[in-house]
Amino acid sequence: MKKTVLAFAVAAAVAAPAAMADTTLYGRMNLSLDFVDNDADSSHQLASNSSRLGVRGSEELGMGLKGIYQIEAGLYSSDADTDGDGVNDESQTFGNSDLTARNTYLGLAGGFGELRLGKHDSAYKTATLPLNFFADTLGDMHHIAGQFDGADFSFYNRDDNTIVYMSPNLDGMRFLANYTTDKDDDTPDADANDRNAMSLAGTFEQGPMYLAVAYQQQNEYNTARDADATGWKVGGTYDLGGFTLAAMYENLDSDQDAYGDRDMFHLGGKYAMGQAYLMASYSMADENDMDETGADMYALGAGYNLSQRTNMYATYAQVSNDDAAEYAFTGSGKGKDVAASAPGAEVSGFQVGVAHNF
């Protein structure tokens, strides 16, 4: 971790004086104590949940254009996602780091919007982040959303080799698109670009309402490299004055028989009372083309904002699987994965945590 902090300090020190005013060092620390049970064993663990350190900036280029950049490190083990599918394969351990684990890019901004090149969240993922009240906790909706039961891939993507376009705000409407040229790190060959991905999204925000629709295509997504999959979803939030509702529908479709086609629904609510807030959500994955492969997830949470940058929170979540399903606390920004002990397992957990933004 000391080496990472030093690297950021050096980067800031050598930046051109003209650009210093537009260079920002930022970060987030999010630590929790989790008590979890996978229906066979229980344990308690200290977890770092998407803790990060970043530097971003811009430089005026003239003609209404700006050069932009961002380098964002994840403050956890660099091999948390060993196969690049967006699912953490090993526990995140606070104190280690990967200098470019998170969105890291070079780009161009102007009246046309922004063009970014590098490692980046997909448009499919970005469009519905405001619906996820339990982001980076045990109740994260991506423990159900964005994945098939037991699949070795995810639609909750942040990929290398990615080109991103983000439109300007057009009276509350925005468009996003990305293309990942090659999801492999192998030596280029005749099939170098066969494992690729693209996604499109549109969002609309006006007054208390936020709406999003997104589509993604993944080619040769699984480890066997013999299947394609698509996903589309629509959802939104509505603020009733202190009480915010969220809803989403998602469909994933694979041409691999083991996964097939599956629907998913999500409902969430958040109620703010001054500095305190309460949250609840329900996520349901329907069966895919195989019987007894659905699951339900319930989450309850509460938090208190100690300041504009620091808050404490508590969360309880439970995943109830059908007899052949193995959904659990995997596939999200939650720091330490908890896998189901067996098909049909009930996975549950309680956590208390604190997060600080700077």
N, C-alpha and C positions, 0 to 999 in steps of 0.2 A: 504494500500500500504506500510506503514511503517513496518508492521509486515512481509510482504513478503520480503522486502529488508533486514530486520534483519535476517530472516531465511537463506537467501542466504549468508550473511556475516558470520553467525555462521558455515554453511556448509563448506565454504572455509577455515575458521580458524582451524577447527578440522581435515581437510584432512591431511593424512600422509605426512611428509616432502618429501619422495621420490616421491610422486605423485603430489606435488604442481606445479612442472614445467610443468605438462601436464594438469593442471586444468585451465579452462577459464571461466570468467564471461562475458556475452555478452547480447545484447538486441537490440531492435528496437522500436522507438517511431514514430508513424504515426498518425497524427491528421489532420482533414480536417473540413472545414465549408461547409456544403451541403445545397443547395437550391433545394427542390424536390417537385414534383407534381404527384399525383396518379390518375389524371383525375377527381377528385372530390374536393380535398383540396390540398393546398400547404403549405409548412412550411420551416423554416431554422433550422438547427441543427448542433451542434458540435459533431463530431464522432471520436472515436478511432478505427483505422482500423488494426486489428491484431497486435497491440502493444504487446511487449513481453519482458520477462526478463528470462535469462537462465544461467545455469552452466553446463558445460560438461567437461569430463576428461577421462584419461586412465591410466592404470598401466601395466607395463611389467610383464608378468607371466612366461617368459621363453619358450623355445621350439618354438619361433617365434609367440607366442600368446600374446594378450593384452586384459585385461579386460577394457570395455568401459561403460560409463554411461552418461546420460543426464537428467536433470530436467528442464522443460521449462514452465514457468507460463504465462498465458494470463492476460494482464493488463486491465481487464474489468470484468463485473459482472460474477460470477461463474455460474449463471443460464441462460446464454445467449442461450445455447442449452439444453433445459430442458428435451428432450426425447432422446437425443443421436443419432439423425438421421443425424447429420451433417449440419442441417439448424438452423440458429439462431432464436429462438422463441421470444426472448426479446432483446431490444436494448443493445448494448455494451456501458457501461459507464466508461470512463477513471477514474482511481483512485481506483477502486476495483480490485480484482484479484482472480484467481484460480491457486493455486500453481502447479497443474499438468494438466492444461487445454490443453496444447500442447504436442508435442512429448516428452514422458518421458519413459525412458527405461534403462535396464541393459543388457549388451551384451558381446560378444566375437568376436575378430577380429584377422585375420591372413591371410596367403596366400590363404585360401579358400574363403575369402571375409568377410562378417560380419553377425552375427546372433544377432538379437535384440528381447527382450521380454518386453512387457509393453503396453503403449499407443502409437499408431503410425499411420501416414498417410498410406493409402493403396498403393500398387504398382500401381494400376490403376490410382490413383490421381497423384502420384509422377512423372510418366513417361512423362506427357504432361505439367508439370508446366512451362517449358521454352517457351511454345507457348503462354502463357497468358501475353501479354504485359501490360494489364490493371489490373493486379492482385491487389486485395484489394482496388479497386476503384469502382465508379459507373459503369464503363465499363467492369468490370470483366466478362469474357466469361462464367463463371459458373452461371450467372443469366439465361443462356439458356442451357448450357452444363451440363450433369450429372444429369438431372432430367426430370421427366414427368411434364406436366402442371398440377398443383393442387395436385400432389402426396405428400404423407406424408413420403417420404424417399428421399435419395440422394445417388449418386455415387461419391460424393465429400467427402470421408470418412476419419475420424481420430477416430479409435475405441480403447477402452480398450480391454484387454484380447487378445492381438494380438502378433503373432509370425512372424517375418520378416526375410527374407534372402536377402542379396544384394551381388552379385558376384563381384569379382575384375574386373578391366578394362582389357578386353581381346582384345587388338589391336583396341580399340574404341568401342567395344561391351560390354554391361552389361545386366545382367538378374536380375529381382527383383520378389519376391514372398511373399505373406503373407497369413496367415490363422487366422481368428478371431474365437475363440472357442465358444464365447457366447456373443451376443450383448445385453443381458438383465442384469439388476442388481438385479433381483428377487432372492429369496431363491432357491437354487438348488432343482430340482425335476426331475421327469422322462423325462421331455421335456427340460431340462436345455440347451442342446446344439443344439436344433432344429433351433434356430434363430442364424445362423452363416454366415460367408462370407469368400470367398477366391478370390485372384486375382493374375494374372501373367502378367509380362511386360518385354519387351525387348527394349533396346535403342542402337542406333549406332551413334557415333559422329566422324567425320573425316573432317578436314579442315573447310570449311564454312558450312558444312551440319550436321544437327541433325535430326534423325528419331526415331519414337517411335510407338510401337504397344502394346495394353494392352487389357486384358479380365478380367471381374469380374462376380462372381456369388454371389447373395444375397438370402438367404433362409428365408422365413417367415419375410420379411422385414417390412411390414406395421403394423400399430397399431392393426389391426384385427388378425394379425399373420396367414393369410390364403393364402399367395401368395409368389411366387418366382419370381426373375427377374435376367436377365443377361445383361451385357453391353460389347461392344467391340468398339475399336476406333483405328485409325491410323492417324498419322500426323507428322509434322516436321517443321523445320525452315531452311532458307538458307540465308547466309550473302553475299550480293553483294558488300560489301565494304562500310560500313556506312549505307546501307539500308538493313534491314532484313525483309524477308517475312515469314509468318507463315500460315499453312493451316491444317485443321483437319476434319475428318469425324467420326461420332459416331452413333452407333445404340444401342438403349435400347429396351428390349423385356420383357414384363411382362405376366404372365399367368392369370392376373386379367383383366377382360373384360373392365373395366373403363379406363385402360391405354394402353393395347395392345402393339403395336410395333411402334416405331417412329425413324426417322432419323434426324440427326443434322449436319450442316456444319458451319465451321468457317474459316474466312480469316482475317489476320492481317498484318499490316506493321508498321515498326519503322525506322525513319531516324534520324541519329545522326549528329549534326553539332557542333563539338567541345564539349563544355559543355552543349549545348542545344539539345533537341530532340523533334520530332513530332511523334504522333502515330495515327492510325486509325484502326478500326476493324468492321467487319460485321458478325453477328451470326444469323443463321436461324434454327428454329425448325420446321420440317414438322409436318403434322397432325399425331396423333396416330390413333387408330382404330375408333375414333369418329370424326365426321365432325367439321370443324372450330376450331381446337385445336392447330393450328400453331402460330408462332410468329417470328418477326424480331427484332433484336437489332443492333443499330448503336452506335459507340462511336468515339469521337475525343478527343485527348489529347495533351498536351505540357508540357515540364518540363525543369528545368535548374539545373545542378549539381553544387551547391555552393562549394563543396569539394568532396573528394572521399567517404565521409560518409553522407553528407547532401544534400538533393535536395528539390526543390519546384516544385509543379505540379498543373495543372488545367485539369479538365475532364468534358466533356459533354456526356451524354448517353441518349438514348431513346429506349423504348421497345414498339413496336406496335403489339397488340394482334389481332388474328382472333376473330370472334364474341363470341366463346365459350371458349377462352383461358384466363388464368390469370397469365402469366409470369410477373415478376417484378424484383426489385432489392433485391432478396432473394437467399439464398443458397450458398453464397460465403464468403470470408474473409472480405467483406465490413462491417464496424462497425455497422451501423444501417439499419435494413431492411426497405424497402418501399414496401408494398403489393399493388396489383392492387385493385382499389375501387370496381370493378365489372368485370364480364366477358367482354372481348372486350376493356378494358380500355387501354389508352395510358399513360405509365408511363415515366417520364422524370426527369432529374436532372442535375445540374451544381455544381461543387465543386472546391475549392482551398485548397491545403494542403501542409504540410511539413513533411518530414520523415528524421530521423537521426538514423544511425546504430552505435553501439559501441561494 
